[in-house]
Amino acid sequence: MSRVKAAVIGSGNIGTDLVIKLKRVATNVDIAVLVGIDPASDGLARARRMGISTVDSGVQGLIDHPDFADIDIIFDSTSAKAHVANEKALRPFGKRLIDLTPAAVGPYVVPTVNLDEHLDAPNVNMVTCGGQATIPIVAAISSVTPVHYAEIVACIASKSAGPGTRANIDEFTETTSAAIERVGGAAHGKAIIVLNPAEPPLIMRDTVLALVTDPDQDRIRATILAIVQKVAAYVPGYRLKQDVQFTKLDDAESVATLTGGADLGPGLWKVVVFLEVEGAAHYLPAYAGNLDIMTSAALQVAETIAEKTLQEATR
């Protein structure tokens, strides 16, 4: 069966995990080239052992690669600043870019929420690991009732945060906060990331807090459970850690600082959702669920784009 050829830019933790997923799991996409800048990187060495062509001279090396013309999809797992330069260099060639950095050059995409809206976009942004884990929950709640404010806290093992992740911390909070509003549907959004140094390393945990008015608790619970199942279809280690919690706020409790000064009146409730993301351990240990959900979501996007491309090619 024919497949759409892809390249991955970035031979660090995320890029290497993605390459392994493309090799083992993908059905519509074939990994052709892994691109890095360090000839001695473990990612490039692993790719070569798997029979995958490698480039150690960055995006220009990819452009000069003999298979470049046949590549349709390019994943960028470098950094936010590097993606801006990579996108500019690749733009004249009409490739489909899937951005795993917080650069947000293209529209935010969370597969279970808005992938169908952006299947033809030349560049899609995968938000962040925290965004991929929590925005489906925010969107689920906002599909039932308006969300005045949504706050997410992503807690990941410090060992799972490589140089690229650490370099992107500021962009993480900005990009995730914006996507909570634009994709999740919250009126106001806030994102916090915690690098937990605990030993042994802990599995990724995410907390979603949403402020709503007079919620239909049964509908919200059911909608959250349904979206968790949809995410778990491509991230098997994604799950609720405990039951969804509802707490009525005291009428005298002010949340105006969180909602842009809006007076929300009585009937305000806090909805709290606790999540856990265990990685598939394709490259790093299972505690690195933050990597797994990013690469799994990016693969889901690529598989859907490739399926559409292959169907159109047979018409």
Buried (B, 14 or more C-beta within 10 A) or exposed (E): EEBBBBBBBBBBBBBBBBBBBBBEBBEBBBBBBBBBBEEEBBBBBBBEEBEBBBBBBBBEBBBEBEEBEEBBBBBBBBBBEBBBBBBEEBEEEEBBBBBBBBBBBBBBBBBBBBBEEBBEBBBBBBBBBBBBBBBBBBBBBBBBBEBBBBBBBBBBBBBBBBEBBEBBEEBBBBBBBBBBBBBBBBBBBBBBBEBBEEEEBBBBBBBBBBBBBEBEEEBBBBBBEEBBEBBBEBBEBBBBEEEBEBEEBEEEEEBEEBBEEEEBEEEBBBBBBBBBBBBBBBBBBBBBBBBBBBBBBBBBBBBBBBBBBBEEEEE
